[in-house]
Amino acid sequence: MSSKYKNFLISNYIIVGFIILISLALNYLLMSEFGFSQVLFFPFTFCLIFGGLILYKYLSSSIFDEFFKSDKQIDDMIKKTLHELNTPVATIKMNIKMLQKNIIDEKDIKRLQRVNDACENLLDLYQNMEYEISSKIDKIKVQEFDIGEIVQKAILKVEDIKGDIKIINNIKSEILYGDKFGFLVMVDNLISNAIKYNKQDGMIILSNENHILKIEDTGFGIGTKSIFKIYDKYFQVDVENSGIGLGLSVVKEYCDKNNIVIKIDSKEGIGSSFYLNYEFCISNKIKY
């Protein structure tokens, strides 16, 4: 728990406690002055509760508006930066395409390709940030997409990091409706995890049957104790691996929001298989 959140809770408890004490004191004075009466008790209590709510709103807004002012400023800055980031990246991409038509030297072509790859990474970061902001304010674009194209795109993104791991793509084309970019992010995370926790010269097999996406790997597997925690934020099966343990929590969050049932079958030393039932996503009546 962050110190800022702790301070928020402490401040909130102080305000609530203060209002309760004032309400009890006023209730005691009113009962002492007018005497206890069932006829008067309920009107007095209602007025005190109503007055307490107004007092709480006044005190909390005056304190918490300033308390979270920096958060709002940071949020606004991120949105502005994100908006401005798209223009220079698009300019770089356009100039790369123009240069690729004229460059002949093999070394220059490779250098330009590295620049292009770096630009693609920036675009991925831009899309991820844009998606995160949109998802927080419930402005997700529902669209039609082919699961085959999404999986193929996810596989191409890990081409440079998979090393000697073989990826077998047996995905059949099938049209889904929903959060297209979120689905790609989910598949990205599952494939990246399958690479990260795989064995040298291991294998990843992707397939789909009866509206179930299966991602199978020949990795180290997950122990019984860990399997109940894998969707927790910041949890890592192997702390020596890079990353902060957010991948599977992102997957679970997407599945829960889109009515995708996710199951895992894992055996230590043999590997893991993730099953995602996306039957709900094949209906064009899906709503967000």
C-alpha positions as CSV (number, residue, x, y, z in Angstrom):
1,M,0.0,0.0,0.0
2,S,1.4,3.4,-1.0
3,S,2.0,6.1,1.5
4,K,-0.4,8.4,-0.4
5,Y,-3.2,5.8,-0.1
6,K,-2.4,5.3,3.6
7,N,-2.7,9.1,4.1
8,F,-5.9,9.2,2.2
9,L,-7.4,6.4,4.4
10,I,-6.2,8.1,7.6
11,S,-7.6,11.5,6.6
12,N,-10.9,9.8,5.6
13,Y,-11.2,8.0,9.0
14,I,-10.4,11.2,10.9
15,I,-13.2,13.1,9.0
16,V,-15.7,10.3,9.5
17,G,-14.8,10.0,13.2
18,F,-15.1,13.8,13.7
19,I,-18.5,13.9,12.1
20,I,-19.8,10.9,14.2
21,L,-18.6,12.6,17.4
22,I,-20.3,15.8,16.4
23,S,-23.5,14.0,15.5
24,L,-23.5,12.0,18.8
25,A,-22.9,15.2,20.8
26,L,-25.7,17.1,19.0
27,N,-28.0,14.1,19.5
28,Y,-27.3,14.0,23.2
29,L,-27.9,17.8,23.6
30,L,-31.2,17.6,21.6
31,M,-32.4,14.7,23.7
32,S,-31.4,16.4,26.9
33,E,-33.2,19.6,25.9
34,F,-36.4,18.1,24.5
35,G,-36.4,14.7,26.3
36,F,-36.5,11.4,24.5
37,S,-39.6,10.8,22.4
38,Q,-40.2,8.4,19.6
39,V,-42.0,11.2,17.7
40,L,-38.9,13.4,17.9
41,F,-36.2,10.8,17.8
42,F,-36.5,9.9,14.1
43,P,-36.7,13.4,12.7
44,F,-33.7,14.4,14.9
45,T,-31.7,11.4,13.7
46,F,-32.6,12.0,10.0
47,C,-31.6,15.7,10.3
48,L,-28.3,14.7,12.0
49,I,-27.5,12.1,9.3
50,F,-28.4,14.5,6.5
51,G,-26.3,17.3,8.1
52,G,-23.4,14.8,8.6
53,L,-23.4,13.9,5.0
54,I,-23.3,17.6,3.9
55,L,-20.5,18.2,6.4
56,Y,-18.6,15.2,5.1
57,K,-18.9,16.4,1.5
58,Y,-17.7,19.8,2.4
59,L,-14.7,18.6,4.5
60,S,-13.7,15.8,2.1
61,S,-13.9,17.9,-1.0
62,S,-11.8,20.7,0.5
63,I,-9.1,18.2,1.6
64,F,-9.1,15.5,-1.1
65,D,-9.3,17.9,-4.1
66,E,-5.9,19.2,-3.2
67,F,-4.8,15.8,-2.1
68,F,-5.2,14.3,-5.6
69,K,-4.4,17.4,-7.5
70,S,-1.0,16.1,-8.5
71,D,-2.5,12.9,-9.8
72,K,-4.9,14.8,-12.1
73,Q,-2.0,16.9,-13.4
74,I,0.1,13.8,-14.1
75,D,-2.9,12.2,-15.8
76,D,-3.5,15.3,-18.0
77,M,0.2,15.4,-18.9
78,I,0.2,11.7,-19.9
79,K,-2.8,12.3,-22.2
80,K,-1.2,15.3,-23.8
81,T,2.2,13.6,-24.3
82,L,0.4,10.5,-25.7
83,H,-1.5,12.7,-28.2
84,E,1.7,14.5,-29.3
85,L,3.7,11.3,-29.6
86,N,1.8,10.0,-32.5
87,T,2.8,12.8,-34.9
88,P,6.7,12.4,-34.7
89,V,6.5,8.6,-34.9
90,A,4.3,8.8,-38.0
91,T,6.8,11.3,-39.5
92,I,9.7,8.9,-38.8
93,K,7.8,6.0,-40.4
94,M,7.1,8.0,-43.5
95,N,10.7,9.0,-44.0
96,I,11.9,5.5,-43.4
97,K,9.7,4.3,-46.3
98,M,11.1,7.0,-48.5
99,L,14.7,6.1,-47.6
100,Q,14.2,2.4,-48.2
101,K,13.4,3.1,-51.8
102,N,16.8,4.8,-52.5
103,I,19.3,2.9,-50.2
104,I,21.2,0.1,-51.9
105,D,24.1,-0.5,-49.4
106,E,23.5,-3.7,-47.4
107,K,24.8,-2.2,-44.1
108,D,22.7,0.9,-44.5
109,I,19.6,-1.2,-45.2
110,K,20.2,-3.2,-42.0
111,R,20.7,0.1,-40.0
112,L,17.5,1.5,-41.4
113,Q,15.7,-1.7,-40.6
114,R,16.8,-1.4,-36.9
115,V,15.4,2.2,-36.9
116,N,12.2,0.9,-38.4
117,D,11.9,-1.9,-35.7
118,A,12.6,0.7,-33.0
119,C,9.8,2.9,-34.5
120,E,7.4,-0.1,-34.4
121,N,8.2,-0.6,-30.8
122,L,7.3,3.0,-30.1
123,L,4.1,2.6,-31.9
124,D,3.3,-0.5,-29.8
125,L,4.0,1.5,-26.7
126,Y,1.7,4.3,-28.0
127,Q,-1.1,1.8,-28.7
128,N,-0.7,0.2,-25.3
129,M,-0.9,3.5,-23.5
130,E,-3.9,4.6,-25.6
131,Y,-5.6,1.3,-24.9
132,E,-5.0,1.6,-21.2
133,I,-6.4,5.1,-21.0
134,S,-9.5,4.1,-23.1
135,S,-10.2,1.0,-21.1
136,K,-10.2,3.0,-17.8
137,I,-12.9,5.4,-19.1
138,D,-14.9,2.6,-20.8
139,K,-14.4,3.8,-24.4
140,I,-13.4,0.5,-25.9
141,K,-14.1,0.2,-29.6
142,V,-16.0,-3.0,-30.5
143,Q,-15.1,-4.3,-33.9
144,E,-14.9,-7.4,-36.1
145,F,-11.6,-9.3,-36.3
146,D,-10.2,-12.6,-37.3
147,I,-8.5,-14.6,-34.5
148,G,-6.1,-16.1,-37.1
149,E,-4.8,-12.6,-38.1
150,I,-4.5,-11.6,-34.4
151,V,-2.5,-14.7,-33.4
152,Q,-0.2,-14.4,-36.5
153,K,0.5,-10.7,-35.6
154,A,1.3,-11.7,-32.0
155,I,3.7,-14.4,-33.3
156,L,5.5,-12.0,-35.6
157,K,6.1,-9.6,-32.7
158,V,8.1,-12.2,-30.7
159,E,10.1,-13.4,-33.7
160,D,13.3,-11.6,-32.5
161,I,13.0,-12.8,-28.8
162,K,11.9,-16.4,-29.1
163,G,15.4,-17.7,-29.8
164,D,15.5,-21.4,-30.5
165,I,11.9,-21.9,-29.4
166,K,9.7,-23.3,-32.1
167,I,6.2,-21.8,-32.5
168,I,3.6,-23.9,-34.3
169,N,0.6,-22.0,-35.4
170,N,-2.5,-24.3,-36.0
171,I,-5.0,-21.5,-35.6
172,K,-8.1,-21.6,-37.9
173,S,-9.6,-18.5,-39.2
174,E,-12.7,-17.4,-37.2
175,I,-14.5,-14.1,-37.0
176,L,-14.9,-12.5,-33.5
177,Y,-16.5,-9.3,-32.2
178,G,-15.2,-7.2,-29.4
179,D,-12.1,-5.5,-28.1
180,K,-9.6,-6.2,-30.9
181,F,-6.5,-4.6,-29.5
182,G,-7.3,-6.0,-26.0
183,F,-7.4,-9.5,-27.5
184,L,-4.0,-8.9,-29.1
185,V,-2.5,-7.7,-25.8
186,M,-3.9,-10.8,-24.1
187,V,-2.4,-13.2,-26.8
188,D,0.9,-11.2,-26.7
189,N,1.2,-11.8,-22.9
190,L,0.4,-15.5,-23.1
191,I,2.9,-16.1,-25.9
192,S,5.6,-14.0,-24.2
193,N,5.1,-16.0,-21.0
194,A,5.3,-19.3,-22.9
195,I,8.6,-18.1,-24.3
196,K,9.9,-16.8,-21.0
197,Y,9.2,-19.9,-19.0
198,N,10.1,-22.4,-21.7
199,K,13.0,-24.7,-22.1
200,Q,15.9,-24.2,-24.5
201,D,14.8,-25.6,-27.9
202,G,11.3,-25.8,-26.5
203,M,8.0,-25.6,-28.4
204,I,4.8,-23.5,-28.3
205,I,1.7,-24.9,-30.0
206,L,-1.3,-22.6,-30.8
207,S,-4.7,-24.1,-31.9
208,N,-8.4,-23.5,-31.7
209,E,-11.3,-25.9,-31.7
210,N,-15.0,-25.4,-30.7
211,H,-14.4,-21.7,-29.9
212,I,-11.5,-22.6,-27.5
213,L,-8.1,-21.1,-28.0
214,K,-5.3,-23.3,-26.7
215,I,-1.8,-22.1,-26.0
216,E,0.5,-25.0,-25.1
217,D,4.2,-24.9,-24.1
218,T,6.9,-27.4,-23.2
219,G,8.2,-25.3,-20.4
220,F,9.0,-25.8,-16.7
221,G,5.3,-25.9,-15.7
222,I,3.7,-24.3,-12.6
223,G,3.6,-25.9,-9.1
224,T,0.4,-26.6,-7.3
225,K,1.1,-23.8,-4.7
226,S,1.8,-21.2,-7.4
227,I,-1.1,-22.0,-9.7
228,F,-3.7,-20.3,-7.5
229,K,-1.6,-17.1,-7.5
230,I,-0.6,-16.8,-11.1
231,Y,-3.3,-14.2,-11.9
232,D,-2.4,-12.0,-8.9
233,K,-0.7,-8.7,-9.8
234,Y,3.1,-8.7,-9.4
235,F,3.3,-12.4,-8.8
236,Q,6.1,-14.3,-10.6
237,V,6.6,-18.1,-10.6
238,D,10.3,-17.4,-11.1
239,V,11.5,-14.2,-9.6
240,E,14.8,-14.4,-11.5
241,N,13.0,-13.9,-14.8
242,S,12.7,-10.4,-16.1
243,G,9.4,-8.5,-15.7
244,I,7.2,-7.4,-12.8
245,G,4.5,-10.0,-12.9
246,L,1.6,-8.2,-14.6
247,G,1.2,-10.3,-17.7
248,L,-1.3,-12.9,-16.5
249,S,-3.2,-10.4,-14.4
250,V,-3.8,-8.4,-17.6
251,V,-5.0,-11.6,-19.3
252,K,-7.4,-12.5,-16.5
253,E,-8.8,-8.9,-16.4
254,Y,-9.5,-9.0,-20.1
255,C,-11.1,-12.4,-19.9
256,D,-13.3,-11.4,-17.0
257,K,-14.5,-8.2,-18.8
258,N,-15.2,-10.1,-22.0
259,N,-16.8,-13.2,-20.7
260,I,-14.0,-15.4,-21.8
261,V,-13.5,-18.5,-19.6
262,I,-9.8,-19.2,-19.0
263,K,-8.5,-22.5,-17.6
264,I,-5.0,-23.8,-17.1
265,D,-3.5,-27.2,-17.1
266,S,0.1,-27.4,-15.9
267,K,2.6,-30.0,-14.8
268,E,6.0,-29.3,-13.3
269,G,8.8,-30.2,-15.7
270,I,6.4,-30.9,-18.6
271,G,4.7,-27.6,-19.5
272,S,1.5,-25.6,-19.3
273,S,-1.6,-25.3,-21.4
274,F,-4.0,-22.3,-21.4
275,Y,-7.5,-22.7,-22.6
276,L,-9.6,-19.7,-23.5
277,N,-13.3,-20.2,-24.3
278,Y,-14.2,-17.2,-26.5
279,E,-17.7,-18.5,-27.5
280,F,-19.3,-15.3,-26.2
281,C,-17.1,-13.2,-28.6
282,I,-18.5,-14.9,-31.8
283,S,-21.8,-13.0,-31.3
284,N,-22.1,-9.6,-32.9
285,K,-24.6,-8.6,-30.1
286,I,-21.7,-8.2,-27.7
287,K,-21.9,-4.8,-25.8
288,Y,-19.6,-2.8,-23.6
